[in-house]
Amino acid sequence: MRPLFHLILNLLKLHPHIRATILLSPATSDRMIKDLNAFTNSEKKLQSRGGTGSISEHLQVVTCGKDSTVVYDAAAAQKDIEDYSTVLPGFIKEIFSGERDLGYGRNNRFASMIPTKIIMDMCQFTVPDILRKAVSEVDQPMPPVLVFCPISFSAMYSMFVTNGLQGMYGRVLRNIDRDVAAGIPVKDAYAKRSFDFPGEVVKFIDIPYKYDYELEPHWALQEIPVESLMAFFPIYHTMFDPIVSGFIMPFTGEFEAETIKVIEKEMGKPLFSVGPQVPADMWNNTLQREIASDDDRKALTFLDDMETVHGPKSVCYLRLISMSASGPSTFLTVDRTSSAGCCRHSKRPVYQSSLLFPSGLKAVPQDFLDEFKDFKDYCHVTFAPQWQVLNHAATGFFITHCGSNSTSETILAEVPIVAMPFFGDQGEIAALLTEVFKIGIDIKQTKTFTNPAHNTLYDGTKIVGTEDAIKEEMRGIWVWMTGKEGDEMRKRVAELKQGIKQSVASGMIGRDLTKIGLGEWA
């Protein structure tokens, strides 16, 4: 959600004629309002292109829930989703009606302005039908809709375009429909087909070819309830909904330009490359050190100590757990915590310290905690201040799942990566960063596919997957990251960052942000 939120803020800065209403769930709203306050503190006035006035005059954030705030934890997440789903249709209808009172104590400051353009998140696959019903009931025309897709261009190609606009997601849904028609219960069909990869070669354009199962390389390490899968794969239908006019991608178009051409030709809709959507302070590396929680203090103090004891670039930053805002059923954890133990036992004496953190929304496995209980050069926190961690002088590299947010932050912080992708677009992003731009290394021996026969990568690598094999691979990684190769990666990631900045100044990112702001997509 954060990149989409910052896209709106950046559009308001660039195009002061815009007025924007952002509809958020209660749990998301609290965090985004904090981002808004930080944004307005650093950007006091809209100065670009002669604009005046503060951002707050151009933007309203509406919390779509029966309660205005929800504590951000797993116990409250399901209620938050249910409230959001219940309240959102009514709020959208009232906004299109020009009503000031939206209900549940929420007001519409822009009641006199009926929406003329809509940007929606790709995962909100129920929104197109909600919009159709709302505009029909109040007799308003349907505004053009752009879908914000926080995935890479190569991932969009594999998910939705290959095999005659089926893609991997269309194939999964087609097989599920066949199973259901044959009498298999829907949940059973999703459980069976969501992990079903035939072993076909995906012929990418801007990244190397891969077997399809390589793009979901750690499915078997995850706890994913079938309800989460049922809420995820239907985004395929959103991409082809007739009300959708185009797609916004928070990536740099110049890096996958040929893929963009093919997608636009096949789907018949434009792609807008807007690059990393983050606060200006991240672009300029001027974000001040801030201690907002005990976790922040613990993590940053640890880094300070490690820099004193072991020197700069001595810490491996590992993000162990990935999570989704879709609900508690999608909070994912790595079962094979021995992989983290391999980090510890394989790194000495080359790398002296490690910083690891899990999500506070799922309990940390006890065997993981036991693995590190006597290891002094280790810090575990519930939530790490990621940007501050990445920019700390002690941080040497980042073991990451290669989600789009983390990818943007690590590039802007000029930190090389060790890639451990899990699902979604992470495999494609990892390939782009490690095989094309060579700013990191992809861990291969941890890859665990659901089909035992899938034990070979397209590049010929055999997946042994034993603890010894993982340790051996990681020993090589530590050597690379602390030697000449690691220094060369740092130079390349700095060059990559400059390429993104150039795209903002005079390339596709700057061009497409202008087009979106001026409404040149209807």
C-alpha positions in Angstrom: 0.0 0.0 0.0 2.8 2.4 0.8 4.1 2.8 -2.8 0.6 3.6 -4.0 0.1 6.1 -1.2 3.4 7.8 -2.0 2.5 7.8 -5.7 -0.5 9.9 -4.9 1.6 12.3 -2.7 4.1 12.7 -5.5 1.5 13.3 -8.1 0.0 16.0 -5.9 3.4 17.6 -5.6 4.0 17.6 -9.3 0.4 18.5 -10.3 -1.2 20.9 -7.8 -4.4 21.1 -9.7 -5.3 17.5 -8.5 -7.5 16.8 -5.6 -7.3 13.2 -4.3 -9.4 11.1 -2.0 -7.7 7.9 -0.7 -9.9 5.1 0.7 -8.0 3.0 3.2 -8.8 0.2 5.6 -8.4 1.2 9.3 -5.2 -0.8 9.9 -3.6 0.7 6.8 -4.9 4.2 7.5 -3.0 4.6 10.7 0.3 3.9 9.1 -0.4 6.0 6.0 -1.4 9.0 8.0 2.0 8.8 9.7 3.6 8.8 6.3 1.5 11.8 5.3 2.5 13.8 8.3 6.2 13.0 7.6 5.6 14.0 3.9 4.0 17.4 4.8 6.8 18.1 7.3 9.4 17.7 4.6 7.4 19.2 1.8 5.7 22.3 3.3 4.5 23.8 0.1 3.6 22.7 -3.3 6.2 24.6 -5.2 6.5 22.6 -8.4 5.1 24.3 -11.4 3.9 27.3 -9.5 1.7 25.4 -7.1 0.8 26.9 -3.7 -0.7 25.5 -0.6 0.0 22.5 1.6 -0.5 18.9 0.5 -3.3 18.5 3.1 -5.4 21.0 1.2 -5.3 18.8 -1.9 -5.8 15.4 -0.2 -8.2 13.6 2.0 -7.7 10.2 3.6 -10.9 8.4 4.4 -10.8 5.4 6.7 -13.2 2.8 5.4 -14.3 1.0 8.5 -16.8 1.1 11.3 -14.0 2.1 13.6 -11.6 4.8 12.7 -8.5 2.9 13.9 -7.6 -0.7 14.4 -4.6 -2.0 16.3 -2.2 -3.4 13.7 -2.0 -7.1 14.8 -3.1 -10.4 13.6 -6.0 -10.7 15.9 -7.6 -7.5 14.6 -6.7 -8.0 10.9 -9.6 -10.2 9.9 -12.2 -7.8 11.5 -10.5 -5.0 9.7 -10.9 -6.8 6.3 -14.5 -7.6 7.0 -15.3 -4.0 8.0 -13.5 -2.6 5.0 -15.4 -4.9 2.6 -18.7 -3.9 4.2 -18.1 -0.2 4.3 -16.3 0.5 1.1 -19.2 0.1 -1.4 -21.3 2.6 0.5 -18.5 5.1 0.8 -17.8 4.9 -3.0 -21.5 5.4 -3.8 -21.7 8.4 -1.5 -18.6 10.0 -3.0 -20.1 9.6 -6.5 -23.3 11.1 -5.2 -21.5 14.2 -4.0 -22.5 13.6 -0.4 -20.6 15.2 2.5 -21.6 12.7 5.1 -20.2 9.2 4.2 -21.4 7.5 7.3 -19.7 6.2 10.4 -18.6 9.7 11.2 -16.5 10.2 8.0 -16.9 13.4 6.0 -16.1 14.1 2.4 -14.3 17.4 2.1 -14.4 17.3 -1.7 -18.2 16.7 -1.9 -18.5 19.2 -4.7 -16.0 17.3 -6.8 -17.2 14.0 -8.4 -14.2 11.7 -9.2 -13.0 11.9 -12.8 -10.1 9.4 -12.6 -9.6 6.3 -10.4 -6.4 4.5 -9.4 -6.9 1.1 -7.7 -4.6 -1.5 -6.3 -4.5 -4.7 -8.4 -5.3 -6.9 -5.4 -8.6 -5.2 -4.8 -10.3 -7.3 -7.4 -13.8 -6.6 -6.1 -13.5 -2.9 -6.8 -14.5 -2.9 -10.5 -17.9 -4.4 -9.7 -18.3 -2.0 -6.8 -17.6 0.9 -9.1 -20.0 -0.3 -11.8 -22.8 -0.7 -9.3 -22.1 2.7 -7.6 -22.1 4.8 -10.8 -25.1 3.0 -12.1 -27.1 3.7 -9.0 -26.3 7.4 -9.0 -26.4 7.8 -12.7 -22.8 8.9 -13.2 -20.5 8.0 -16.0 -17.7 5.5 -15.3 -14.4 7.3 -14.9 -11.3 5.7 -16.5 -9.4 3.4 -14.2 -5.7 2.7 -13.8 -4.6 -0.3 -11.9 -1.5 0.1 -9.7 0.6 -3.1 -10.0 3.5 -3.4 -7.6 5.1 -6.1 -9.7 7.9 -6.0 -12.2 7.3 -5.9 -15.9 8.7 -9.4 -16.4 6.4 -10.7 -13.7 3.4 -9.2 -15.4 4.5 -10.8 -18.6 4.7 -14.3 -17.0 1.6 -14.0 -14.8 -0.8 -12.6 -17.4 0.6 -12.5 -21.0 2.3 -15.7 -21.9 0.5 -18.6 -23.6 -2.0 -16.3 -25.4 -2.9 -14.0 -22.5 -3.3 -16.8 -20.1 -0.1 -16.5 -18.2 0.6 -18.6 -15.1 -2.4 -17.1 -13.3 -4.9 -17.7 -16.1 -3.7 -21.3 -16.3 -4.2 -21.9 -12.6 -7.8 -20.5 -12.8 -8.6 -22.5 -15.9 -7.5 -25.7 -14.2 -9.5 -24.8 -11.1 -12.6 -24.2 -13.2 -12.2 -27.6 -14.8 -11.8 -29.3 -11.4 -14.9 -27.6 -10.0 -16.9 -28.5 -13.1 -15.8 -32.1 -12.4 -17.3 -32.0 -8.9 -14.2 -31.1 -6.9 -14.9 -28.6 -4.1 -13.6 -25.1 -4.7 -11.2 -25.1 -1.8 -9.8 -28.5 -2.8 -9.3 -27.3 -6.4 -7.4 -24.2 -5.2 -5.2 -26.3 -2.9 -4.4 -28.7 -5.7 -3.8 -26.3 -8.6 -2.2 -23.3 -7.0 1.1 -25.2 -6.6 0.8 -27.1 -9.8 3.7 -26.2 -12.1 4.1 -28.3 -15.3 7.8 -27.5 -15.7 7.4 -25.4 -18.8 10.0 -22.9 -19.9 9.0 -19.3 -19.6 10.7 -17.4 -22.4 11.3 -14.1 -20.9 12.4 -11.1 -22.9 14.6 -8.9 -20.6 15.7 -11.6 -18.1 17.0 -15.1 -18.7 14.6 -18.0 -19.4 13.3 -19.9 -16.4 11.3 -23.1 -15.7 7.9 -22.0 -14.4 8.5 -23.6 -11.0 11.6 -21.4 -10.5 9.4 -18.4 -10.3 7.8 -19.7 -7.1 11.0 -21.1 -5.6 10.0 -21.5 -1.9 6.3 -22.5 -2.1 7.0 -25.6 0.0 8.4 -23.6 2.8 5.3 -21.5 3.4 2.1 -21.8 5.3 -0.5 -20.5 3.0 -4.2 -21.2 3.8 -6.3 -21.9 0.8 -8.5 -18.8 1.6 -5.5 -16.7 0.8 -5.0 -18.3 -2.5 -8.7 -17.8 -3.3 -8.3 -14.1 -2.6 -5.1 -13.8 -4.7 -5.5 -15.5 -8.1 -8.7 -13.7 -9.1 -6.5 -10.6 -9.7 -6.1 -12.1 -13.1 -9.7 -11.0 -13.9 -8.9 -7.4 -12.7 -6.2 -7.1 -15.3 -8.6 -7.8 -18.1 -11.6 -6.0 -16.8 -13.1 -3.7 -19.5 -13.2 -0.6 -17.2 -9.4 -0.7 -16.8 -7.6 1.8 -19.1 -4.0 0.9 -18.2 -1.5 0.0 -15.5 0.9 1.8 -13.2 4.1 0.0 -12.4 6.6 1.3 -9.7 9.6 0.1 -11.7 11.9 1.7 -14.2 10.8 1.1 -17.7 14.2 1.5 -19.4 15.3 -1.7 -17.6 12.7 -3.9 -19.2 11.7 -1.8 -22.2 11.2 -4.7 -24.7 8.9 -6.5 -22.2 6.8 -3.4 -21.9 6.4 -3.3 -25.7 5.1 -6.9 -25.8 2.7 -6.4 -22.9 1.2 -3.3 -24.3 0.8 -4.9 -27.7 -0.8 -8.1 -26.3 -3.0 -6.5 -23.7 -3.9 -3.4 -25.8 -3.4 -1.0 -22.8 -0.6 1.3 -21.8 1.9 0.7 -19.0 3.1 3.6 -17.0 6.6 3.3 -15.5 6.7 5.5 -12.4 9.8 4.0 -10.6 10.2 3.7 -6.9 7.5 5.6 -5.0 9.2 6.6 -1.8 9.6 9.8 0.2 12.0 12.4 -1.2 14.3 11.9 1.8 15.0 8.4 0.6 15.9 9.6 -2.9 18.3 12.2 -1.4 19.6 10.0 1.6 18.6 12.9 3.9 16.2 10.9 6.1 17.1 11.7 9.7 17.7 9.0 12.3 14.6 8.5 14.3 13.9 6.3 17.3 10.1 5.6 17.2 10.0 2.4 19.2 12.0 0.1 21.4 12.7 -2.1 18.4 14.2 0.9 16.6 16.5 1.6 19.5 17.5 -2.0 19.9 18.3 -2.5 16.2 20.2 0.8 15.7 22.1 0.4 18.9 23.2 -3.1 17.8 24.4 -1.7 14.4 26.3 1.1 16.2 28.0 -1.6 18.4 28.8 -3.8 15.4 30.4 -0.9 13.5 32.5 -0.2 16.6 33.6 -3.8 17.2 33.8 -5.2 13.6 33.9 -2.1 11.4 31.7 -0.9 8.5 29.8 -3.3 6.3 30.1 -6.1 8.9 26.4 -6.9 9.3 24.2 -9.2 7.3 20.6 -7.9 7.4 18.1 -10.8 7.0 14.4 -10.3 6.7 13.1 -13.7 7.7 9.3 -13.2 7.3 7.2 -11.7 4.6 3.6 -10.6 5.2 0.6 -9.4 3.2 -2.0 -6.8 4.2 -4.8 -9.2 3.0 -5.3 -10.7 6.4 -3.8 -13.0 9.0 -4.2 -16.0 6.8 -1.5 -14.6 4.4 1.2 -13.9 7.0 3.9 -16.2 5.7 6.8 -17.8 7.5 9.8 -19.9 6.5 9.4 -23.4 8.0 13.0 -24.4 7.4 14.5 -22.2 10.1 17.6 -24.3 9.9 18.4 -22.2 6.8 18.9 -19.2 9.2 21.0 -21.4 11.3 23.1 -22.1 8.2 23.7 -18.4 8.0 25.2 -18.4 11.4 27.3 -21.5 11.1 28.6 -20.9 7.6 29.7 -17.3 7.9 32.5 -17.4 10.5 35.1 -16.1 10.5 34.5 -14.0 7.3 31.4 -12.2 8.5 31.2 -11.4 12.2 27.6 -10.3 12.8 24.1 -10.8 11.6 20.9 -8.8 12.1 17.7 -10.8 11.6 14.1 -9.8 12.2 10.7 -11.5 11.8 7.2 -10.1 11.6 5.4 -9.4 14.8 2.2 -10.8 13.3 3.4 -14.4 13.6 5.2 -16.2 16.4 8.9 -16.8 15.9 9.6 -20.6 15.8 11.3 -21.6 19.1 14.0 -23.7 17.3 15.0 -20.5 15.5 15.4 -18.6 18.8 17.3 -21.6 20.2 19.7 -21.5 17.3 20.9 -18.0 18.2 20.5 -17.8 22.0 24.2 -18.0 22.7 25.3 -16.0 19.7 26.3 -12.5 20.9 26.7 -10.8 17.5 23.0 -11.2 16.7 19.9 -9.0 17.1 16.3 -10.0 16.6 13.5 -7.5 16.6 9.8 -7.6 15.8 9.8 -4.7 13.3 13.1 -3.3 12.1 13.4 0.3 10.8 14.4 -1.0 7.5 15.4 2.2 5.7 17.6 3.2 8.7 19.1 -0.3 8.8 19.9 -0.3 5.1 21.6 3.1 5.4 23.6 2.3 8.4 27.4 2.1 7.8 27.6 -1.3 9.5 25.2 -3.0 7.1 27.1 -5.0 4.5 24.3 -6.7 2.5 20.6 -7.6 2.7 19.2 -11.2 2.5 15.8 -10.4 1.0 12.8 -12.1 -0.6 13.0 -9.4 -3.3 9.6 -7.8 -2.8 9.1 -4.6 -4.7 9.3 -2.3 -1.6 12.5 -3.9 -0.3 14.0 -3.9 -3.8 13.4 -0.1 -4.1 14.8 0.6 -0.7 18.0 -1.5 -1.1 18.8 0.1 -4.5 18.3 3.6 -3.1 20.5 2.7 -0.1 23.1 1.3 -2.5 23.2 -2.0 -0.6 23.8 -5.3 -2.5 21.5 -8.3 -2.0 21.4 -12.0 -1.4 18.1 -13.0 -3.0 15.8 -15.6 -1.5 12.6 -15.1 -3.4 9.4 -16.9 -2.5 6.4 -16.2 -4.7 4.6 -13.6 -6.8 7.0 -11.4 -8.7 9.9 -12.1 -6.4 11.5 -14.7 -8.7 11.5 -12.3 -11.7 12.9 -9.4 -9.6 15.6 -11.6 -8.2 16.6 -12.6 -11.7 16.7 -9.0 -12.9 18.9 -7.9 -9.9 21.3 -10.9 -9.7 21.6 -12.1 -13.3 21.1 -8.9 -15.4 22.3 -6.1 -13.2 24.6 -8.3 -11.0 24.0 -6.4 -7.8 23.6 -9.6 -5.8 23.6 -13.3 -5.5 20.6 -15.7 -5.7 20.6 -18.4 -3.0 19.9 -21.6 -4.9 20.3 -24.6 -2.5 17.4 -23.4 -0.3 14.9 -23.6 -3.2 12.3 -26.1 -2.3 9.7 -27.0 -5.0 6.5 -28.9 -4.4 7.3 -31.5 -7.0 10.4 -33.6 -6.1 11.1 -34.1 -9.8 11.8 -30.3 -10.1 15.3 -30.4 -8.9 17.1 -28.6 -11.7 17.2 -25.0 -12.7 17.1 -23.8 -16.3 20.8 -22.7 -15.9 21.7 -26.4 -15.1 22.1 -26.0 -11.3 21.1 -29.1 -9.4 19.2 -28.5 -6.2 20.7 -30.8 -3.5 19.0 -28.9 -0.7 20.8 -30.5 2.2 22.1 -28.6 5.2 25.7 -29.2 4.0 24.9 -27.9 0.5 23.2 -24.8 1.9 26.2 -24.1 4.2 28.6 -24.6 1.4 26.8 -22.1 -0.8 26.5 -19.6 1.9 30.2 -19.8 2.8 30.9 -18.7 -0.8 28.4 -15.9 -0.5 30.1 -14.5 2.6 33.5 -14.6 0.8 32.0 -12.8 -2.2 30.3 -10.1 -0.2 33.4 -9.3 1.9 35.8 -9.3 -1.0 36.4 -7.6 -4.4 33.1 -9.0 -5.8 31.1 -7.4 -3.0 32.7 -4.0 -3.7 32.0 -4.3 -7.4 28.3 -5.1 -6.6 28.2 -1.9 -4.5 29.5 0.1 -7.4 26.9 -1.4 -9.8 24.0 -0.8 -7.4 25.1 2.9 -7.2 25.1 3.1 -11.0 21.7 1.5 -11.1 20.4 4.1 -8.7 21.8 6.8 -10.9 20.0 5.2 -13.9 16.7 5.4 -12.0 17.3 9.1 -11.2 18.1 9.8 -14.8 14.7 8.2 -15.8 13.0 10.5 -13.3 14.8 13.6 -14.7 14.5 13.0 -18.4 13.3 9.4 -19.1 10.2 7.2 -18.9 9.5 7.8 -15.2 9.3 11.5 -15.5 7.3 11.3 -18.7 4.8 8.8 -17.3 4.3 10.7 -14.0 3.4 13.7 -16.2 1.0 11.8 -18.3 -0.8 10.4 -15.3 -1.0 13.8 -13.6 -2.4 15.4 -16.7 -4.9 12.6 -17.2 -3.4 11.5 -20.5 -4.6 7.9 -20.2 -8.4 8.1 -20.7 
